[in-house]
Amino acid sequence: MKTVILIIAGLAVAALVGFMVLGILSRSGEPIGLVEGKLAPCPEKPNCVCSEFDDLAHFTQPITFSSSSIEELLPVLKAIIQDMDGALVIEDDYYLAATFSSALFGFVDDLEIRIDETKRTLHVRSASRVGYSDAGVNGKRVEQFRSTLNATLSAKE
């Protein structure tokens, strides 16, 4: 019985150390950025969503906006990211990138937004930097962002 308990305890410690190492590894690097003017496609892992490609396993709807000019929209996007506890790391005229860290192990995820002013569309990509599964966190983050943005823009109209 002691042996079983020691084995279970050893496996638990190994798992915790593994998660801590992955958390540390995820802090290095930066968002992928634009690839040929678009957000990068998601990898095969299920820890990413993106509106830029018709990849059914990773697809999320782009966000449309109507009345706001880019000059009015950018501060709203940045405020929502900040309110969601994200840290803006890249800001260009038509591209924003932010990082989000999990509370427990400090896993870093990237949220990227490409503004298509012509089509009045925000393309979004949210992805974990390490690991395989994210338990749906990135998809939920995009939906929270979408919901907050729609509510904020509706209140301004």
Kinemage of the C-alpha trace (Angstrom):
@kinemage 1
@onewidth
@group {chain A} dominant
@subgroup {mainchain}
@vectorlist {calphas} color= white
{ca met a 1} P 0.000 0.000 0.000
{ca lys a 2} L 2.875 2.362 0.847
{ca thr a 3} L 4.368 1.726 -2.559
{ca val a 4} L 1.134 2.660 -4.316
{ca ile a 5} L 0.864 5.885 -2.319
{ca leu a 6} L 4.489 6.752 -3.093
{ca ile a 7} L 3.944 6.090 -6.796
{ca ile a 8} L 0.804 8.246 -6.863
{ca ala a 9} L 2.564 11.028 -4.937
{ca gly a 10} L 5.553 10.827 -7.291
{ca leu a 11} L 3.303 11.061 -10.354
{ca ala a 12} L 1.453 14.023 -8.862
{ca val a 13} L 4.722 15.843 -8.158
{ca ala a 14} L 5.982 15.065 -11.670
{ca ala a 15} L 2.764 16.419 -13.181
{ca leu a 16} L 2.988 19.606 -11.116
{ca val a 17} L 6.620 20.123 -12.107
{ca gly a 18} L 5.698 19.500 -15.733
{ca phe a 19} L 2.921 22.118 -15.611
{ca met a 20} L 5.263 24.592 -13.923
{ca val a 21} L 7.887 24.066 -16.628
{ca leu a 22} L 5.293 24.521 -19.394
{ca gly a 23} L 4.085 27.701 -17.689
{ca ile a 24} L 7.623 29.062 -17.644
{ca leu a 25} L 8.236 28.050 -21.266
{ca ser a 26} L 5.043 29.777 -22.382
{ca arg a 27} L 6.335 33.114 -21.073
{ca ser a 28} L 9.063 33.223 -23.702
{ca gly a 29} L 8.214 34.205 -27.227
{ca glu a 30} L 5.656 36.553 -28.638
{ca pro a 31} L 2.466 36.472 -30.688
{ca ile a 32} L 2.941 35.046 -34.176
{ca gly a 33} L 1.782 38.213 -35.921
{ca leu a 34} L 0.489 38.590 -39.440
{ca val a 35} L 1.487 36.126 -42.137
{ca glu a 36} L 1.069 37.558 -45.626
{ca gly a 37} L -1.357 40.135 -44.245
{ca lys a 38} L -3.545 37.651 -42.345
{ca leu a 39} L -3.575 36.060 -38.924
{ca ala a 40} L -1.659 32.796 -38.757
{ca pro a 41} L -3.642 29.582 -39.151
{ca cys a 42} L -4.086 27.427 -36.066
{ca pro a 43} L -1.852 24.399 -35.564
{ca glu a 44} L -3.377 20.922 -35.401
{ca lys a 45} L -3.766 21.157 -31.620
{ca pro a 46} L -7.227 22.050 -30.233
{ca asn a 47} L -5.907 24.993 -28.179
{ca cys a 48} L -6.502 27.689 -30.800
{ca val a 49} L -9.388 29.470 -32.532
{ca cys a 50} L -9.177 31.759 -35.552
{ca ser a 51} L -11.685 33.580 -37.754
{ca glu a 52} L -9.352 34.014 -40.710
{ca phe a 53} L -9.608 30.492 -42.151
{ca asp a 54} L -12.404 27.984 -42.812
{ca asp a 55} L -10.759 25.335 -40.642
{ca leu a 56} L -13.840 23.828 -38.967
{ca ala a 57} L -11.899 22.458 -35.998
{ca his a 58} L -10.615 25.925 -35.076
{ca phe a 59} L -13.022 28.371 -36.698
{ca thr a 60} L -14.703 31.188 -34.833
{ca gln a 61} L -16.838 33.862 -36.448
{ca pro a 62} L -15.182 37.199 -37.226
{ca ile a 63} L -16.619 40.223 -35.445
{ca thr a 64} L -18.352 42.853 -37.528
{ca phe a 65} L -18.683 46.492 -36.597
{ca ser a 66} L -20.635 49.214 -38.331
{ca ser a 67} L -20.579 52.775 -37.125
{ca ser a 68} L -17.253 53.188 -35.371
{ca ser a 69} L -14.292 54.659 -37.163
{ca ile a 70} L -10.939 52.993 -36.580
{ca glu a 71} L -9.883 55.980 -34.468
{ca glu a 72} L -12.932 55.420 -32.221
{ca leu a 73} L -12.654 51.626 -32.280
{ca leu a 74} L -9.010 51.198 -31.239
{ca pro a 75} L -9.388 52.688 -27.735
{ca val a 76} L -12.461 50.508 -27.172
{ca leu a 77} L -10.572 47.359 -28.236
{ca lys a 78} L -7.638 48.230 -25.990
{ca ala a 79} L -9.912 48.973 -23.014
{ca ile a 80} L -11.718 45.644 -23.407
{ca ile a 81} L -8.406 43.764 -23.547
{ca gln a 82} L -7.276 45.542 -20.384
{ca asp a 83} L -10.607 44.887 -18.624
{ca met a 84} L -10.208 41.187 -19.471
{ca asp a 85} L -6.778 41.256 -17.723
{ca gly a 86} L -4.842 41.136 -20.975
{ca ala a 87} L -1.588 42.964 -21.628
{ca leu a 88} L -1.302 44.721 -24.979
{ca val a 89} L 2.100 43.833 -26.459
{ca ile a 90} L 1.815 44.948 -30.102
{ca glu a 91} L -0.195 47.805 -31.525
{ca asp a 92} L -0.159 48.753 -35.191
{ca asp a 93} L -2.761 50.644 -37.209
{ca tyr a 94} L -4.721 47.510 -38.109
{ca tyr a 95} L -3.318 44.855 -35.774
{ca leu a 96} L -3.367 44.335 -32.010
{ca ala a 97} L -1.773 41.548 -30.004
{ca ala a 98} L -2.256 40.893 -26.315
{ca thr a 99} L -1.183 38.225 -23.862
{ca phe a 100} L -3.260 36.583 -21.162
{ca ser a 101} L -1.791 34.552 -18.296
{ca ser a 102} L -3.529 31.823 -16.341
{ca ala a 103} L -3.638 32.263 -12.591
{ca leu a 104} L -2.403 28.838 -11.529
{ca phe a 105} L 0.686 28.069 -13.614
{ca gly a 106} L 1.062 31.312 -15.565
{ca phe a 107} L 0.388 29.773 -18.978
{ca val a 108} L 0.501 32.517 -21.621
{ca asp a 109} L -2.057 32.695 -24.428
{ca asp a 110} L -2.041 35.183 -27.294
{ca leu a 111} L -5.059 37.120 -28.540
{ca glu a 112} L -4.531 38.736 -31.934
{ca ile a 113} L -6.907 41.047 -33.763
{ca arg a 114} L -6.643 42.117 -37.403
{ca ile a 115} L -8.867 45.019 -38.402
{ca asp a 116} L -10.268 44.861 -41.929
{ca glu a 117} L -11.574 48.399 -42.306
{ca thr a 118} L -12.909 47.807 -45.820
{ca lys a 119} L -15.150 44.914 -44.730
{ca arg a 120} L -15.764 46.443 -41.262
{ca thr a 121} L -14.573 43.193 -39.722
{ca leu a 122} L -12.303 42.160 -36.881
{ca his a 123} L -10.523 38.877 -37.452
{ca val a 124} L -9.482 37.242 -34.202
{ca arg a 125} L -7.060 34.511 -33.224
{ca ser a 126} L -6.597 33.232 -29.689
{ca ala a 127} L -4.073 30.490 -29.036
{ca ser a 128} L -2.083 28.835 -26.277
{ca arg a 129} L 1.668 28.985 -26.691
{ca val a 130} L 2.319 25.562 -25.174
{ca gly a 131} L 0.493 22.357 -24.440
{ca tyr a 132} L -2.178 20.515 -26.325
{ca ser a 133} L -5.602 21.238 -24.888
{ca asp a 134} L -6.871 24.470 -23.373
{ca ala a 135} L -10.256 23.162 -22.148
{ca gly a 136} L -11.938 25.700 -24.446
{ca val a 137} L -10.350 28.751 -22.806
{ca asn a 138} L -9.347 30.450 -26.061
{ca gly a 139} L -12.787 30.064 -27.604
{ca lys a 140} L -14.402 31.425 -24.436
{ca arg a 141} L -11.993 34.376 -24.453
{ca val a 142} L -12.996 35.293 -28.013
{ca glu a 143} L -16.691 34.995 -27.164
{ca gln a 144} L -16.236 37.185 -24.066
{ca phe a 145} L -14.378 39.739 -26.184
{ca arg a 146} L -17.106 39.640 -28.867
{ca ser a 147} L -19.906 40.003 -26.321
{ca thr a 148} L -18.236 42.883 -24.500
{ca leu a 149} L -17.409 44.696 -27.732
{ca asn a 150} L -20.952 44.330 -29.098
{ca ala a 151} L -22.436 45.583 -25.830
{ca thr a 152} L -20.017 48.524 -25.700
{ca leu a 153} L -20.639 49.540 -29.324
{ca ser a 154} L -24.426 49.187 -28.908
{ca ala a 155} L -24.334 51.460 -25.862
{ca lys a 156} L -22.497 54.117 -27.884
{ca glu a 157} L -25.079 54.160 -30.689
